[in-house]
Amino acid sequence: MPVFKLCLKIFKKNIPVMSIYFGVFILVSFIMMSNASGAQLGYSDVKTDIAILAEEESVLIDGLKTSLSDVANFIEIGDERSEIQDALYFRRVGYILRIPSGFTAEFLAGDTPTLAKTVVPGSNSNIYIDMNIEQYLNTARLYANAMPDMDLGELTDEVLNDLAQDTNVSMLSGERIYGEQGMMQYYFNYLAYTFMFVLILGISTIMLVFNNLIIKRRNACSPISASKINFQFYLANMFFTLVSWLILVSLSLVFGRKELSNPNTLYFVLNSLIFAITASGISFFIGNLVKGREAINAVANVFTLGTCFISGVFVPQVLLGEGVLRIASFFPTYWYVKANAQIAGISNLSWSNLNGVGNTFLVQIGFAAAFFILAMVVGKRKQMAVEEE
């Protein structure tokens, strides 16, 4: 089988380039594993060190301090410019609030007095302090407008009582966040990027060699029939597809070995096999279109990255816009990722639950058939053009 062996030699020559993308997949998987194992699913309040420089004293300002005491530690600093700069520079405080004289009177009169603040640039805690101050003043404004005759002390007490109300929040555990097959879903999603690029690079390179005009004429004069040449050629490409699929699926199963006992894993593997056939058809089609090695790399990068970004490989589909997903639905990667999401969400493997997954499988198979047909049409046109010459 000389043609089959020649194809394998060409594949072997491209192993260094393709191994880079296998390495990217392994690296991304390791990062996902480390993030999943080291993630802290919980929340705890962290108080910010602040200083309040008030030029007047009032019940309203005392209430503001009381409200902020839940989220801030109050630090005493001097009112001199040098002391303020030193406190910020040495991080004794991260937020300095200055309340001007006449603040309370202006506030009760319905005006919007200005509060001056000096903060450490780029600190996220500053936003949290701002939110608490605005919440306190906005609530006080509501009471002042609705009941203008209310005593200031009573108004402040009502505001503090309202802000003291808490809402119980329950944090989802890691299994409920990711689902029983959540991590396996992410491994197989990222597989699409590596798999698509490797197949396009490998198969298109083979077709670039065999589509060379001189080689075509030599093959036409060889004692091997055209049918045998095509058979060995397709056999080599399918062999390359299956080997690449086995390697990437094995890596996914290794990284997600804790989820192997779940029966959904079998459907992840089946979905990846269908996508492998589809990606092989895309590679045949691209291989019949490109005319140079540089073009192969360009097309592989643009097509693979573009479809992966809009189809939900790197960004979950639930976070993508409706218009983006509508465009992505014209590519098989979208249906592959969608099938993975459906498989991960199935808790009971009944026929009714698998019906939606089966539809995504059929769509991918339809894409595969379409791309293979287009590849054969383009290849036949090229062959007829060569014969006419």
N, C-alpha and C positions, 0 to 999 in steps of 0.2 A: 504494500500500500504506500507507494512513494508520495502521493499527494498528501495523505494523512500525516506521514512523517515530516514532510516539509512544513505543514501547518504547525505541527508541534514545535519544530525548531524555531519558527517565527514567534510563537507564543513564549518560548523559553527566552528568546532574546529580549522580549519586553517585560520580563519578570521584574527587573529592578525598578522600572517606572510604576508598574502596577502594585508592587509591594509598598510603595509610599502610601497609597490609598488604603491598603489593608492596615497599615500602621496607624493611619488617621482614625479608622474605625476602632481599632484596639484602644487608642489613646482616649477617644471620646467615651468609650465604654468604661474605662478605668475612672475617668472623671465622674461619670454618672454614678458609679458604684461608691466612690468616696463621698460624693455629695449626699447620696441616699443614706449611707451609714452614719455620716457625721452630722446630719441635719437635726436641729433641735426643734421639735414640734411643741412650742409653748411660747408664753409671753410673760414678761415681768417688767414692771415699771422701773425706770431709771431716772432719778431726779437730777435736774440741771442746777448747777450753781449759778445763782443770779444775785444781783444787787439792785435794790430799789432806792432811788434818790428822790424823796418826796419833799416838795417845797411847801406842802401844807398837810395838815392832819384832818381827817374826816372819817365818819363811819363808813362811807362808800369806799374810801381807799383802804380802810382796815378790812373791809369785806373782800376786796380784791386780793389783799395779802393772804387772807385765810383761804381763799379759793386756790391761789397759786401754791400754797403750802403742800398740797397733795402731789405736786409735780416738780417742786423746786426746793432747793436748799438756799436759805437767805444768808448772804455773806455781807459783812459790814466793810465798806471801803470809804476812803475819803472822797470829797467832792472836788478835789483839785484835778486838773487835766493830767498832770504827770502820774497821779495815783490811779486814775482810771486807765490810762494807757498801760501802766505796769500790771494792773490786775488782769487786763485782757491778754497782754503779751505772755505773762507767766501762767496763764490759764487758771488763775484763782477763781475767776468767774467767766461764764460764757455769754452772759446776757446782762446788760445794764439798762434798767428802765428809769426814765426821769419823768416824774409827774409834776407839771408846772403849777404855779400858784393860781388859784381861781378855777381849778379843774372841776371841782364838785359843783360850784355855782353855775358854770357854763353848761355842764352836763344836765343838771336839773332844769335849766332854762330851755332845753331842747336843742342846744348847739352841739357841735361835734368837736370837742377840744382835742388838740393834738398831743399824743404821747410820744416823747423822743426815746429812741432806743439806740444803744451801741452794742454790737454783737461781734462775735468771732466769725469771720467770713467762712462760708461753706459748712457751717454746723447744722445738722438736721434737727437738733434739739431746739434750735431757735424757732422753727416753724411750730413745734408743739406748744411752746410758751405763747406764741402769738395767737394760736387757736384758742387757748384757755382764756387769754385776756379778752379776745373778741367775744367769746361765748359769755363771759361774765357781764361785760358791758352791754351786749345785745339783750340779754335777759333782763338786766336792770332797766334798759330803755323801754322794754315792753311794759314793765310794771309802772314806770314813771308816766308813760303815755296813757295807759289804761286807767290808772288811779292816781291822778296828780296830787290828791290831798293826802296820800298815804305818808306816814312818818318815815323819815329816811332810815331810821334804825329798823323799823318793821319791814321796809322795802328790802333792805340788805339781808335780813333774816330769810325772807321768802326766796330771794335769789339763791342764797346758799343752800336752802333746803331743796330747791329744784335741781341744783347742780350736784347735790349729794346723791341723787338717785343713780343706782348702778344697774347695769344690764348683765345678766348672766350669759357668759359666752363659753361654749364647749368646743374644745379643739379636737379636730378629727385626728385619729391615729394615723400612722403611716400607711397601714393596710387599707384604711378607708379612703385615704387621699389618692393612692395610686391604684387601688383595686387589687384583687388577688393576682391579677396578671399585669399590673401596671408597668413594672420595670421591664418585663419581657416585651411589652408593647413598645417601649422606647428603644430597646435594643434592635428590634426588627424594623422600626421606623428608620433609624439611622443606617440600617443595612441598605436601604434603597439608594442612598447617595453613593456609597462605595461600590455597590454592585452595578449600578447603572454606568458609572464612569469606567470601571474595569472592563465591562463587556463592550462598551462603545470603543474603547481604546484597543482592545484585543482583536475583536472581530473586524472592525474597520481597517485595522492595519493589514490583516490577512486579505481582505477584499481589495485593498489598494494594490497589493502585490499582484493578485490574480487578474485584476482589471487592467493591468499594464498592457498596452497594445502589443508590444514585442512578445511578452509571455503568453498572451492569448494566441498569437499566431503560432508560437512554438508548440503550445498544447494542442492546437488543431492538427499539427503535423505528427504528433506523438502516436505510438502504437496503442495507447490507452484510449478507449472510447470516451466521448464527451459525457456520457451518462455515468461512467465509473469515476471520472474526474469530479463531477458534481456530487456524486454520492460520498466520496471520500472527503471532499471539501465540507459538505454539510455535516458529515459525521465528526470531523475534527472540531468544528465550531460548536456542535452540541456537546461534545466531550468537554471542551473548554468551559462552556456554560455550566454544566453539571459540576465540574470540579470547583469552579469559583463559588457556586451555590453551596456545595458541601462545606467548603472552608468557612464561609461567612456564617452559615446557619450553625455550624459546630461552635464557632466563637460566641454566637448569641446564646446558645444553649449553655455554654460553659459559664458565661457571665450571669446568666439567669438560672443557674442550676437549682436554686432554692425553690423555683416555681415549676420544676420539671414534672412533679407529681400531678399538677393540674391538667385535666384533659384538654383544656383550651390550647395548650402548647402545640398539640398536633395540628390544630387549625392555623396557628401562626406559621408553622413549617409549610403547610399546604399552600397558604397564601403567598409565602415567599417563593415557592416553586412556580406558581402561576405567574408571579411577577417576573421571575427569571426568564420564562418563556417569552413574556411580553417584551422585556428588555432586550432579549436576543433578536426579536423581530425589529425593534427600533434600531439596533446596531446594524443589522443587515441593510435596512433602508438608508441609514446615514452613510454606511460604507459604499453604497452605490452612488452617492451624491458627491462626496468629497473627492478632491483631486490631488491632495498633498498631505504629508505627515503633519505639517503645521496646522493645516485646516482641521485635521482630526482632533488635535488637542484643543483648539479654539472651540469647535462645535461641542466637544464633550464637556468642557467647562461651562459654557454658556447654557447648554441644554440641561445638564445635570443640576447645576446650582439653581438655575432659574425655576425649573419645575419643582425642585425640593423646597425652595423657599415659599412658593405660593401654594404648595400642596399640603403643608403641615408636617414636613419632616423635621425642620428646625424650630418652627413655631407651631404650637398646637392649633388645629383647625378651628377650635372654639374661639381663639383670639383673633382670627383673620376676618376681614370684612366680607360681606356677602358678595360684593363685586369680584373680589379676588378669588373667592372659592368658585364662583361661576366660571371664571376663566380657567382655573385649575382643573375643573371637571372635564376639560378637553384633553387632559393628559392622564395616562394610566397611573402615574405616581399618586395622584389624588385618590383614586379608588383603592389603591393598595393601602394607603394610610387610613382611609376610612374603614376598610375591612378590618385592619388591626384594632381600631378603636371599638368597632362592633364586637369583635371577638373578646377583647378585654372586658367588655361590659356584660358578657353573657355569664350568668351564674347557673343556669339550668340548660343543658344541651338538649333541647327539644327541637323538633322540626320547625315549629313556628318561630323560635328564636333564631334558628340558623337560616331562615328564609332570606332575611336581609343580607346576611353574609354571602349567601349563594348568589344573590343578584350582583354584588360587587365582583365576585369571582367571574361571573359571565361577562361583565363589562370588560374586565381585563383580558379575558380570552378573546373577546371581540376586537379589542385593540391589537392583540397579538396577530390575529388573522389578517386584519387590515394592513398592518405594517409589513407582514410577509408578502402579501399580495402586491403592495406598492413596490416593495423591493424587487420582486420578480418582474414587474412591469418595467421598472427603470432599467433593470439588468438586461431584459430582452431588447429594449430599445437601443441600449449601448451595443449589444451583440449584433443587431441588424445594421447599425451604423458602421461597425467594423467590417462586416461582410460586404457592404456596399463599396467600401474603399478598396 
